[in-house]
Amino acid sequence: MSATIIDGQKIAEEMTAQIKKESSSLLPKPGLAVIIVGKDPASLLYVKKKEKACQQVAFYSVLIELPEDVSELKLLNQIDALNQNKKIHGILVQLPLPAHINERLVIDSIYPNKDVDGFTPINMGNLLVGDNRLVPSTPRGIMKLIESTGVHISGKHAVVVGRSNIVGKPISLLLQQHGATVTMCHSRTHPLEYYTKQADILVSAVGKPKLISGSMIKKGAVVIDVGINSLNNTLVGDVDFESASTVAGFITPVPKGVGPMTIACLLENTLYAYRQQHL
């Protein structure tokens, strides 16, 4: 058996084309501001991709690069200025932040209606009660990837490896909303394979290269690999793609799987935020 590869790049391109079409007649243009602190190469690369994506759909975009030693107060003041800026409809602060900055305080300072990452307590709370508005981009993209397979989520057993606020917790909530029975695994889950082998839908988002092998996967499962790890100068996921693809029914590659969907869903969130602010 050979798994069907879920082409996140293709789906993201289709989404981006639709967003461009929908926004083509809008004036003023939807505006996204991205703040990055420091010079982390991976973060810089990701931010540049977001900036390029905005250009592709003719969004107004602002990139604010701040030094590693920027004060917390200066960062908060920058966010406050963007909150007040009517040309900006979405604000994103690239994570992680330096240790001297309170990450939670920074996220909480973004107006909920401009929180296109979906990380503020209000948007997380909305997700918890099923009032989905600005849903975190990566989990939103994961759901679209699963739905693209044609596999019905309702009644399935979904196993999520990783419990972060960015991916693990929100994707668990979304899967539950769609009728799945969800098991969450983390660093203290032993043995991990006991749970992963039960999964009709398996989502891994822990950042450990090739953590999950084919022997840990249920035959025919939908496998979504969120991990992006560097191993021997090559990008690999949390899942050992070679062995997993002989067992799974559907699988995302790394790269060109979840990554492009995250950016496409960020654009979608920005367009949604724009519309809400122009009602």
Number of C-alpha atoms within 10 A of each C-alpha: 10 15 20 16 17 22 18 26 18 14 19 24 14 13 17 22 14 14 20 19 13 12 17 13 9 13 7 13 19 24 24 28 22 19 19 22 21 18 13 11 9 8 16 16 12 14 20 13 14 22 20 14 19 24 13 13 20 18 24 17 22 16 15 12 13 16 10 15 12 14 13 16 11 11 18 18 13 14 23 14 12 21 21 11 11 11 17 22 31 29 25 22 22 16 13 13 15 14 9 11 17 11 15 11 12 17 22 15 15 22 19 22 22 27 27 32 25 27 23 24 13 16 21 22 14 16 21 15 10 13 12 15 17 28 25 27 25 25 26 22 26 27 17 17 24 22 12 13 15 8 14 12 20 14 12 18 20 28 25 26 27 20 19 13 12 18 23 22 17 24 26 23 17 21 24 19 16 14 15 21 18 20 16 17 20 16 10 7 12 10 9 16 16 12 21 27 17 18 26 24 27 25 28 26 22 24 18 17 17 20 15 22 17 19 14 20 28 22 20 20 24 28 31 27 30 26 24 21 19 13 12 7 7 9 13 22 29 24 32 16 22 12 17 25 25 18 23 25 21 23 28 26 22 21 18 15 26 27 23 23 29 22 23 28 27 28 27 20 25 28 24 20 24 24 13 13 12 9 5
